[in-house]
Amino acid sequence: MSSTLESSRLETLRAEYDALRARGLSLDLTRGKPSAAQLDLSNALLGIDLSDDYRDAAGTDLRNYGGTDGVPELRAIFAELLGIPVDQLLAGNNASLQLMHDTVVHALLHGVAGGEPWIGQDVAFLCPSPGYDRHFAVTEALGVRMIPVPYQEDGSLDLAAIEQHLADPAVRGMWLVPMYANPTGAVIDEATARTLVSLPAASDFRIFWDNAYGWHHLTESEPAPLDILGLAAEAGNPDRVFVYASTSKMTQAGAGVSFFASSPANVAWFRTHSSVQTIGPDKLNQLRHARFFGDAEGVRAHMRRHRELLAPKFALVDRILTERLAGHAQWTKPQGGYFVTLYGPDGTAARAVQLAKEAGVALTPAGAAFPYGDDPRDRVIRIAPSLPPEAELEAALDALATCVLLAEAELTS
Protein backbone atom coordinates (compact mmCIF):
# COMPACT_ATOMS: atom_id res chain seq x y z
CA MET A 1 0.00 0.00 0.00
CA SER A 2 1.41 3.40 -0.97
CA SER A 3 2.15 5.98 1.71
CA THR A 4 -0.65 8.19 0.34
CA LEU A 5 -3.19 5.39 0.63
CA GLU A 6 -1.90 4.48 4.09
CA SER A 7 -2.27 8.07 5.21
CA SER A 8 -5.79 8.29 3.79
CA ARG A 9 -6.82 5.05 5.48
CA LEU A 10 -5.40 6.22 8.80
CA GLU A 11 -7.32 9.50 8.57
CA THR A 12 -10.54 7.62 7.75
CA LEU A 13 -10.12 5.27 10.70
CA ARG A 14 -9.32 8.13 13.06
CA ALA A 15 -12.52 9.85 11.97
CA GLU A 16 -14.47 6.64 12.57
CA TYR A 17 -12.86 6.32 15.98
CA ASP A 18 -13.66 9.92 16.93
CA ALA A 19 -17.29 9.26 16.03
CA LEU A 20 -17.16 6.11 18.13
CA ARG A 21 -15.89 7.99 21.18
CA ALA A 22 -18.58 10.62 20.72
CA ARG A 23 -21.25 7.94 21.23
CA GLY A 24 -20.35 7.68 24.93
CA LEU A 25 -20.47 3.90 25.04
CA SER A 26 -20.25 1.94 28.29
CA LEU A 27 -19.88 -1.73 27.33
CA ASP A 28 -18.11 -4.66 28.99
CA LEU A 29 -16.43 -7.67 27.35
CA THR A 30 -14.02 -8.38 30.22
CA ARG A 31 -14.93 -11.51 32.16
CA GLY A 32 -16.86 -14.62 31.22
CA LYS A 33 -19.87 -13.96 33.41
CA PRO A 34 -23.23 -15.64 32.79
CA SER A 35 -25.88 -13.23 31.59
CA ALA A 36 -28.95 -12.44 33.65
CA ALA A 37 -30.96 -14.71 31.37
CA GLN A 38 -28.56 -17.57 32.11
CA LEU A 39 -28.80 -16.94 35.85
CA ASP A 40 -32.58 -16.97 35.55
CA LEU A 41 -32.37 -20.60 34.42
CA SER A 42 -31.46 -21.52 38.00
CA ASN A 43 -33.85 -19.29 39.91
CA ALA A 44 -35.69 -22.38 41.14
CA LEU A 45 -32.69 -23.03 43.39
CA LEU A 46 -33.70 -20.00 45.41
CA GLY A 47 -37.14 -21.45 46.05
CA ILE A 48 -36.15 -24.92 47.27
CA ASP A 49 -37.47 -25.10 50.81
CA LEU A 50 -35.27 -27.12 53.15
CA SER A 51 -36.94 -26.03 56.39
CA ASP A 52 -38.52 -29.44 56.92
CA ASP A 53 -36.28 -31.55 54.69
CA TYR A 54 -32.63 -30.90 55.45
CA ARG A 55 -31.27 -34.43 55.54
CA ASP A 56 -29.43 -36.34 52.85
CA ALA A 57 -30.39 -39.84 51.73
CA ALA A 58 -28.48 -41.35 54.64
CA GLY A 59 -30.47 -39.25 57.11
CA THR A 60 -27.59 -36.91 58.02
CA ASP A 61 -28.67 -33.52 59.37
CA LEU A 62 -26.98 -31.19 56.91
CA ARG A 63 -27.53 -28.13 59.08
CA ASN A 64 -24.78 -29.30 61.42
CA TYR A 65 -21.01 -29.60 61.31
CA GLY A 66 -19.27 -32.46 59.57
CA GLY A 67 -19.67 -34.06 56.19
CA THR A 68 -16.39 -32.64 54.92
CA ASP A 69 -16.54 -34.76 51.75
CA GLY A 70 -19.82 -33.12 50.70
CA VAL A 71 -23.38 -34.34 50.10
CA PRO A 72 -23.30 -37.89 48.67
CA GLU A 73 -26.19 -37.33 46.24
CA LEU A 74 -24.49 -34.38 44.54
CA ARG A 75 -21.12 -36.14 44.48
CA ALA A 76 -22.78 -39.11 42.77
CA ILE A 77 -24.21 -36.86 40.05
CA PHE A 78 -20.88 -35.25 39.25
CA ALA A 79 -18.93 -38.48 39.63
CA GLU A 80 -21.05 -39.85 36.78
CA LEU A 81 -20.54 -36.69 34.71
CA LEU A 82 -16.77 -36.74 35.24
CA GLY A 83 -16.40 -40.50 34.95
CA ILE A 84 -14.75 -40.65 38.38
CA PRO A 85 -15.52 -43.04 41.28
CA VAL A 86 -17.64 -41.19 43.81
CA ASP A 87 -15.25 -41.94 46.68
CA GLN A 88 -12.53 -40.09 44.76
CA LEU A 89 -14.62 -36.91 44.39
CA LEU A 90 -15.09 -34.26 47.07
CA ALA A 91 -17.66 -31.42 46.95
CA GLY A 92 -16.78 -28.03 48.42
CA ASN A 93 -18.00 -24.47 48.49
CA ASN A 94 -18.56 -22.13 45.56
CA ALA A 95 -15.06 -21.60 44.12
CA SER A 96 -12.92 -24.24 42.42
CA LEU A 97 -10.25 -21.56 42.11
CA GLN A 98 -10.02 -21.54 45.90
CA LEU A 99 -9.48 -25.31 45.86
CA MET A 100 -6.67 -24.86 43.33
CA HIS A 101 -5.09 -22.10 45.41
CA ASP A 102 -5.29 -24.23 48.54
CA THR A 103 -3.82 -27.24 46.74
CA VAL A 104 -0.75 -25.21 45.78
CA VAL A 105 -0.45 -23.88 49.34
CA HIS A 106 -0.71 -27.40 50.81
CA ALA A 107 2.02 -28.58 48.41
CA LEU A 108 4.25 -25.64 49.30
CA LEU A 109 3.86 -26.16 53.05
CA HIS A 110 3.60 -29.94 53.28
CA GLY A 111 4.55 -31.42 49.92
CA VAL A 112 2.17 -33.52 47.87
CA ALA A 113 1.39 -37.10 48.91
CA GLY A 114 4.69 -38.86 49.44
CA GLY A 115 6.74 -35.76 48.63
CA GLU A 116 8.74 -33.06 50.38
CA PRO A 117 7.46 -29.49 50.94
CA TRP A 118 7.97 -27.32 47.89
CA ILE A 119 8.63 -24.17 49.87
CA GLY A 120 12.24 -23.05 49.83
CA GLN A 121 12.88 -24.82 46.54
CA ASP A 122 12.88 -23.57 42.97
CA VAL A 123 9.37 -24.62 41.93
CA ALA A 124 8.02 -24.01 38.43
CA PHE A 125 4.68 -24.58 36.68
CA LEU A 126 4.15 -25.09 32.97
CA CYS A 127 1.59 -22.64 31.64
CA PRO A 128 0.02 -23.34 28.22
CA SER A 129 -0.48 -19.90 26.70
CA PRO A 130 -2.71 -18.11 25.96
CA GLY A 131 -4.24 -19.45 29.17
CA TYR A 132 -6.43 -18.64 32.15
CA ASP A 133 -5.27 -15.46 33.85
CA ARG A 134 -6.56 -16.50 37.27
CA HIS A 135 -4.49 -19.68 37.19
CA PHE A 136 -1.43 -17.57 36.54
CA ALA A 137 -2.42 -15.16 39.32
CA VAL A 138 -2.39 -18.01 41.85
CA THR A 139 1.13 -19.19 41.04
CA GLU A 140 2.50 -15.67 40.73
CA ALA A 141 1.03 -14.66 44.11
CA LEU A 142 2.57 -17.72 45.76
CA GLY A 143 6.02 -17.18 44.26
CA VAL A 144 5.94 -20.13 41.88
CA ARG A 145 7.96 -19.60 38.71
CA MET A 146 5.88 -19.82 35.53
CA ILE A 147 7.10 -21.20 32.21
CA PRO A 148 4.97 -20.26 29.18
CA VAL A 149 4.35 -23.10 26.74
CA PRO A 150 2.77 -21.61 23.58
CA TYR A 151 0.01 -23.52 21.86
CA GLN A 152 0.90 -24.64 18.36
CA GLU A 153 -0.69 -23.09 15.28
CA ASP A 154 -3.36 -25.81 15.13
CA GLY A 155 -4.33 -25.18 18.76
CA SER A 156 -2.68 -28.32 20.12
CA LEU A 157 -0.19 -28.50 22.97
CA ASP A 158 3.50 -28.56 22.11
CA LEU A 159 4.22 -31.96 23.65
CA ALA A 160 7.86 -31.90 22.61
CA ALA A 161 8.41 -28.63 24.48
CA ILE A 162 6.52 -29.96 27.50
CA GLU A 163 8.67 -33.11 27.54
CA GLN A 164 11.80 -31.00 27.39
CA HIS A 165 10.66 -28.82 30.30
CA LEU A 166 9.72 -31.85 32.40
CA ALA A 167 13.35 -32.95 32.34
CA ASP A 168 13.92 -30.08 34.80
CA PRO A 169 13.15 -31.42 38.32
CA ALA A 170 12.02 -27.94 39.37
CA VAL A 171 8.88 -28.35 37.23
CA ARG A 172 6.30 -29.56 39.74
CA GLY A 173 3.02 -28.49 38.19
CA MET A 174 1.12 -27.68 35.03
CA TRP A 175 -2.06 -25.68 34.58
CA LEU A 176 -4.48 -27.10 32.04
CA VAL A 177 -8.10 -26.55 31.02
CA PRO A 178 -8.71 -29.73 29.02
CA MET A 179 -12.01 -28.93 27.35
CA TYR A 180 -12.86 -25.57 25.72
CA ALA A 181 -9.81 -23.91 27.24
CA ASN A 182 -9.88 -20.35 28.48
CA PRO A 183 -9.43 -18.40 26.23
CA THR A 184 -8.67 -20.42 23.08
CA GLY A 185 -11.42 -23.05 23.25
CA ALA A 186 -8.79 -25.76 22.68
CA VAL A 187 -9.73 -29.36 23.52
CA ILE A 188 -7.28 -32.00 24.74
CA ASP A 189 -7.77 -35.29 22.90
CA GLU A 190 -7.19 -38.72 24.41
CA ALA A 191 -3.83 -39.24 22.70
CA THR A 192 -2.51 -35.98 24.16
CA ALA A 193 -3.89 -36.84 27.59
CA ARG A 194 -2.20 -40.25 27.49
CA THR A 195 1.09 -38.58 26.65
CA LEU A 196 0.78 -36.03 29.46
CA VAL A 197 0.23 -38.69 32.12
CA SER A 198 3.03 -40.87 30.71
CA LEU A 199 5.91 -38.44 30.20
CA PRO A 200 8.90 -38.79 32.56
CA ALA A 201 8.72 -36.09 35.23
CA ALA A 202 9.56 -35.34 38.85
CA SER A 203 7.84 -37.82 41.17
CA ASP A 204 5.82 -35.01 42.71
CA PHE A 205 4.85 -33.39 39.41
CA ARG A 206 1.10 -32.70 39.26
CA ILE A 207 -1.23 -31.62 36.46
CA PHE A 208 -3.92 -29.21 37.65
CA TRP A 209 -6.73 -30.44 35.36
CA ASP A 210 -9.37 -27.70 35.57
CA ASN A 211 -12.53 -29.05 33.94
CA ALA A 212 -14.25 -25.69 34.20
CA TYR A 213 -16.12 -25.93 30.89
CA GLY A 214 -16.61 -29.69 30.46
CA TRP A 215 -20.38 -29.36 29.92
CA HIS A 216 -20.50 -25.93 28.31
CA HIS A 217 -21.11 -27.07 24.75
CA LEU A 218 -22.05 -24.63 21.99
CA THR A 219 -23.12 -27.31 19.51
CA GLU A 220 -25.20 -30.48 19.64
CA SER A 221 -21.99 -32.48 19.99
CA GLU A 222 -21.55 -33.21 23.70
CA PRO A 223 -18.27 -35.11 24.22
CA ALA A 224 -17.82 -36.48 27.72
CA PRO A 225 -14.82 -35.41 29.79
CA LEU A 226 -11.83 -37.72 29.48
CA ASP A 227 -11.25 -40.29 32.20
CA ILE A 228 -7.97 -38.65 33.05
CA LEU A 229 -7.58 -40.40 36.40
CA GLY A 230 -8.07 -43.76 34.73
CA LEU A 231 -5.52 -42.87 32.06
CA ALA A 232 -3.01 -41.78 34.71
CA ALA A 233 -3.46 -45.01 36.66
CA GLU A 234 -3.08 -47.02 33.45
CA ALA A 235 0.18 -45.18 32.72
CA GLY A 236 1.55 -46.08 36.14
CA ASN A 237 1.27 -42.50 37.46
CA PRO A 238 -2.01 -42.62 39.42
CA ASP A 239 -1.17 -39.59 41.56
CA ARG A 240 -0.18 -37.25 38.71
CA VAL A 241 -3.50 -35.44 38.20
CA PHE A 242 -5.62 -33.16 40.38
CA VAL A 243 -9.09 -32.66 38.86
CA TYR A 244 -11.28 -29.60 39.52
CA ALA A 245 -14.77 -28.62 38.43
CA SER A 246 -17.64 -26.44 39.59
CA THR A 247 -21.20 -25.39 38.93
CA SER A 248 -20.20 -21.71 38.83
CA LYS A 249 -21.36 -21.12 35.25
CA MET A 250 -24.15 -23.67 35.51
CA THR A 251 -26.32 -22.24 38.28
CA GLN A 252 -25.75 -19.16 40.44
CA ALA A 253 -22.21 -18.07 39.68
CA GLY A 254 -21.44 -16.75 43.15
CA ALA A 255 -23.24 -19.51 45.01
CA GLY A 256 -22.35 -22.74 43.27
CA VAL A 257 -20.47 -25.88 44.30
CA SER A 258 -16.85 -26.82 43.58
CA PHE A 259 -15.31 -30.27 43.21
CA PHE A 260 -11.90 -31.85 43.74
CA ALA A 261 -11.01 -35.33 42.52
CA SER A 262 -7.86 -37.39 42.28
CA SER A 263 -6.32 -40.73 43.17
CA PRO A 264 -7.22 -42.29 46.55
CA ALA A 265 -3.82 -41.25 47.93
CA ASN A 266 -4.22 -37.66 46.75
CA VAL A 267 -7.79 -37.43 48.06
CA ALA A 268 -6.64 -38.63 51.47
CA TRP A 269 -3.81 -36.08 51.36
CA PHE A 270 -6.16 -33.24 50.40
CA ARG A 271 -8.72 -34.28 53.02
CA THR A 272 -6.05 -34.26 55.74
CA HIS A 273 -4.98 -30.69 55.05
CA SER A 274 -8.38 -29.20 54.21
CA SER A 275 -9.83 -30.59 57.45
CA VAL A 276 -7.66 -28.07 59.29
CA GLN A 277 -9.38 -25.24 57.44
CA THR A 278 -13.03 -26.22 57.79
CA ILE A 279 -15.39 -28.57 59.59
CA GLY A 280 -17.50 -28.87 56.48
CA PRO A 281 -18.75 -27.04 53.37
CA ASP A 282 -22.17 -25.48 52.79
CA LYS A 283 -24.03 -28.78 52.57
CA LEU A 284 -27.45 -27.17 52.38
CA ASN A 285 -26.43 -25.44 49.15
CA GLN A 286 -25.12 -28.76 47.88
CA LEU A 287 -28.43 -30.43 48.74
CA ARG A 288 -30.34 -27.74 46.84
CA HIS A 289 -28.16 -28.39 43.82
CA ALA A 290 -28.70 -32.14 44.06
CA ARG A 291 -32.46 -31.66 44.15
CA PHE A 292 -32.41 -29.00 41.43
CA PHE A 293 -30.49 -31.20 38.98
CA GLY A 294 -31.98 -34.52 40.03
CA ASP A 295 -29.39 -36.58 38.18
CA ALA A 296 -26.62 -36.35 35.60
CA GLU A 297 -29.07 -36.09 32.73
CA GLY A 298 -30.67 -33.17 34.54
CA VAL A 299 -27.33 -31.38 34.40
CA ARG A 300 -26.99 -32.09 30.69
CA ALA A 301 -30.51 -30.84 29.98
CA HIS A 302 -29.85 -27.69 31.99
CA MET A 303 -26.68 -26.99 30.02
CA ARG A 304 -28.56 -27.33 26.74
CA ARG A 305 -30.70 -24.41 27.89
CA HIS A 306 -27.51 -22.44 28.46
CA ARG A 307 -26.42 -23.36 24.94
CA GLU A 308 -29.61 -21.91 23.48
CA LEU A 309 -28.69 -18.55 25.02
CA LEU A 310 -24.95 -18.62 24.34
CA ALA A 311 -24.61 -20.10 20.85
CA PRO A 312 -26.26 -17.13 19.07
CA LYS A 313 -23.82 -14.76 20.77
CA PHE A 314 -20.82 -16.74 19.58
CA ALA A 315 -22.29 -16.81 16.08
CA LEU A 316 -22.65 -13.03 16.31
CA VAL A 317 -18.97 -12.67 17.26
CA ASP A 318 -17.91 -14.69 14.24
CA ARG A 319 -20.18 -12.71 11.90
CA ILE A 320 -19.00 -9.27 13.06
CA LEU A 321 -15.33 -10.23 13.06
CA THR A 322 -15.70 -11.72 9.58
CA GLU A 323 -17.38 -8.58 8.28
CA ARG A 324 -14.90 -6.18 9.87
CA LEU A 325 -11.58 -7.96 10.32
CA ALA A 326 -11.25 -10.60 7.60
CA GLY A 327 -7.75 -10.25 6.16
CA HIS A 328 -6.55 -8.26 9.18
CA ALA A 329 -6.86 -10.74 12.06
CA GLN A 330 -7.69 -14.32 12.96
CA TRP A 331 -9.93 -15.63 15.73
CA THR A 332 -11.04 -18.89 17.27
CA LYS A 333 -14.38 -20.55 16.57
CA PRO A 334 -14.84 -22.62 19.72
CA GLN A 335 -17.21 -25.55 20.07
CA GLY A 336 -17.81 -24.69 23.70
CA GLY A 337 -16.72 -22.63 26.67
CA TYR A 338 -16.97 -18.90 27.23
CA PHE A 339 -14.40 -17.12 25.12
CA VAL A 340 -13.21 -16.19 21.65
CA THR A 341 -9.55 -15.40 21.19
CA LEU A 342 -8.78 -12.66 18.68
CA TYR A 343 -5.29 -12.69 17.18
CA GLY A 344 -4.64 -9.22 15.84
CA PRO A 345 -1.56 -8.07 13.92
CA ASP A 346 1.63 -8.35 15.96
CA GLY A 347 2.27 -5.32 18.12
CA THR A 348 -1.33 -4.07 18.21
CA ALA A 349 -3.20 -5.72 21.09
CA ALA A 350 -2.24 -3.33 23.88
CA ARG A 351 -2.98 -0.30 21.71
CA ALA A 352 -6.32 -1.69 20.53
CA VAL A 353 -7.40 -2.44 24.11
CA GLN A 354 -6.37 1.08 25.16
CA LEU A 355 -8.33 2.61 22.28
CA ALA A 356 -11.36 0.51 23.17
CA LYS A 357 -11.20 1.59 26.81
CA GLU A 358 -11.07 5.24 25.81
CA ALA A 359 -14.10 4.63 23.59
CA GLY A 360 -16.06 3.06 26.45
CA VAL A 361 -15.55 -0.65 25.73
CA ALA A 362 -13.91 -2.58 28.58
CA LEU A 363 -11.76 -5.60 27.66
CA THR A 364 -9.49 -7.92 29.60
CA PRO A 365 -6.04 -6.26 29.64
CA ALA A 366 -3.80 -7.22 26.75
CA GLY A 367 -1.31 -9.81 27.93
CA ALA A 368 -3.56 -11.13 30.69
CA ALA A 369 -3.73 -14.55 29.05
CA PHE A 370 0.04 -14.99 29.50
CA PRO A 371 2.22 -15.52 32.58
CA TYR A 372 3.31 -12.21 34.09
CA GLY A 373 1.01 -10.42 31.62
CA ASP A 374 3.61 -10.71 28.87
CA ASP A 375 2.23 -11.49 25.42
CA PRO A 376 5.49 -11.81 23.44
CA ARG A 377 3.80 -10.86 20.17
CA ASP A 378 1.32 -8.35 21.64
CA ARG A 379 -1.51 -9.70 19.53
CA VAL A 380 -3.99 -11.60 21.75
CA ILE A 381 -7.32 -10.07 22.81
CA ARG A 382 -9.79 -12.16 24.80
CA ILE A 383 -13.47 -11.65 23.98
CA ALA A 384 -16.12 -12.70 26.50
CA PRO A 385 -19.51 -12.63 24.74
CA SER A 386 -21.72 -14.12 27.45
CA LEU A 387 -22.75 -11.18 29.64
CA PRO A 388 -24.10 -8.38 27.40
CA PRO A 389 -27.41 -8.55 25.50
CA GLU A 390 -26.91 -9.18 21.80
CA ALA A 391 -27.48 -5.55 20.79
CA GLU A 392 -24.78 -4.37 23.20
CA LEU A 393 -22.50 -7.22 22.15
CA GLU A 394 -22.81 -6.21 18.51
CA ALA A 395 -21.99 -2.59 19.32
CA ALA A 396 -18.99 -3.61 21.43
CA LEU A 397 -17.62 -5.93 18.75
CA ASP A 398 -18.03 -3.32 16.04
CA ALA A 399 -16.19 -0.81 18.22
CA LEU A 400 -13.44 -3.32 18.96
CA ALA A 401 -12.98 -3.97 15.25
CA THR A 402 -12.51 -0.27 14.62
CA CYS A 403 -9.91 -0.12 17.37
CA VAL A 404 -8.00 -3.11 15.99
CA LEU A 405 -7.96 -1.60 12.52
CA LEU A 406 -6.84 1.77 13.84
CA ALA A 407 -4.06 0.20 15.92
CA GLU A 408 -2.88 -1.66 12.81
CA ALA A 409 -3.00 1.49 10.68
CA GLU A 410 -1.04 3.48 13.27
CA LEU A 411 1.62 0.78 13.37
CA THR A 412 2.05 0.50 9.62
CA SER A 413 1.75 4.17 8.68
Rosetta blueprint (number, residue, H / E / L):
1 M L
2 S L
3 S H
4 T H
5 L H
6 E H
7 S H
8 S H
9 R H
10 L H
11 E H
12 T H
13 L H
14 R H
15 A H
16 E H
17 Y H
18 D H
19 A H
20 L H
21 R H
22 A H
23 R L
24 G L
25 L L
26 S L
27 L E
28 D E
29 L E
30 T L
31 R L
32 G L
33 K L
34 P L
35 S L
36 A H
37 A H
38 Q H
39 L H
40 D H
41 L L
42 S L
43 N H
44 A H
45 L H
46 L H
47 G H
48 I L
49 D L
50 L L
51 S L
52 D L
53 D L
54 Y L
55 R E
56 D L
57 A L
58 A L
59 G L
60 T L
61 D E
62 L L
63 R L
64 N L
65 Y L
66 G L
67 G L
68 T L
69 D L
70 G L
71 V L
72 P H
73 E H
74 L H
75 R H
76 A H
77 I H
78 F H
79 A H
80 E H
81 L H
82 L H
83 G L
84 I L
85 P L
86 V H
87 D H
88 Q H
89 L E
90 L E
91 A E
92 G L
93 N L
94 N L
95 A L
96 S H
97 L H
98 Q H
99 L H
100 M H
101 H H
102 D H
103 T H
104 V H
105 V H
106 H H
107 A H
108 L H
109 L H
110 H H
111 G L
112 V L
113 A L
114 G L
115 G L
116 E L
117 P L
118 W L
119 I L
120 G L
121 Q L
122 D L
123 V L
124 A E
125 F E
126 L E
127 C E
128 P E
129 S E
130 P L
131 G L
132 Y L
133 D H
134 R H
135 H H
136 F H
137 A H
138 V H
139 T H
140 E H
141 A H
142 L L
143 G L
144 V L
145 R E
146 M E
147 I E
148 P E
149 V E
150 P E
151 Y L
152 Q L
153 E L
154 D L
155 G L
156 S L
157 L L
158 D L
159 L H
160 A H
161 A H
162 I H
163 E H
164 Q H
165 H H
166 L H
167 A L
168 D L
169 P L
170 A L
171 V E
172 R E
173 G E
174 M E
175 W E
176 L E
177 V L
178 P L
179 M L
180 Y L
181 A L
182 N L
183 P L
184 T L
185 G L
186 A L
187 V L
188 I L
189 D L
190 E H
191 A H
192 T H
193 A H
194 R H
195 T H
196 L H
197 V H
198 S H
199 L L
200 P L
201 A L
202 A L
203 S L
204 D L
205 F L
206 R E
207 I E
208 F E
209 W E
210 D E
211 N L
212 A L
213 Y L
214 G L
215 W L
216 H L
217 H E
218 L L
219 T L
220 E L
221 S L
222 E L
223 P L
224 A L
225 P L
226 L L
227 D L
228 I H
229 L H
230 G H
231 L H
232 A H
233 A H
234 E H
235 A L
236 G L
237 N L
238 P L
239 D L
240 R L
241 V E
242 F E
243 V E
244 Y E
245 A E
246 S E
247 T L
248 S L
249 K L
250 M L
251 T L
252 Q L
253 A L
254 G L
255 A L
256 G L
257 V L
258 S E
259 F E
260 F E
261 A E
262 S L
263 S L
264 P H
265 A H
266 N H
267 V H
268 A H
269 W H
270 F H
271 R H
272 T H
273 H H
274 S H
275 S H
276 V H
277 Q H
278 T L
279 I L
280 G L
281 P L
282 D L
283 K H
284 L H
285 N H
286 Q H
287 L H
288 R H
289 H H
290 A H
291 R H
292 F H
293 F H
294 G L
295 D L
296 A H
297 E H
298 G H
299 V H
300 R H
301 A H
302 H H
303 M H
304 R H
305 R H
306 H H
307 R H
308 E H
309 L H
310 L H
311 A H
312 P H
313 K H
314 F H
315 A H
316 L H
317 V H
318 D H
319 R H
320 I H
321 L H
322 T H
323 E H
324 R H
325 L H
326 A L
327 G L
328 H L
329 A L
330 Q E
331 W E
332 T L
333 K L
334 P L
335 Q L
336 G E
337 G L
338 Y L
339 F L
340 V E
341 T E
342 L E
343 Y E
344 G L
345 P L
346 D L
347 G L
348 T L
349 A H
350 A H
351 R H
352 A H
353 V H
354 Q H
355 L H
356 A H
357 K H
358 E H
359 A L
360 G L
361 V E
362 A E
363 L E
364 T L
365 P L
366 A L
367 G L
368 A L
369 A L
370 F L
371 P H
372 Y H
373 G H
374 D L
375 D L
376 P L
377 R L
378 D L
379 R L
380 V E
381 I E
382 R E
383 I E
384 A L
385 P L
386 S L
387 L L
388 P L
389 P L
390 E H
391 A H
392 E H
393 L H
394 E H
395 A H
396 A H
397 L H
398 D H
399 A H
400 L H
401 A H
402 T H
403 C H
404 V H
405 L H
406 L H
407 A H
408 E H
409 A H
410 E H
411 L H
412 T H
413 S L
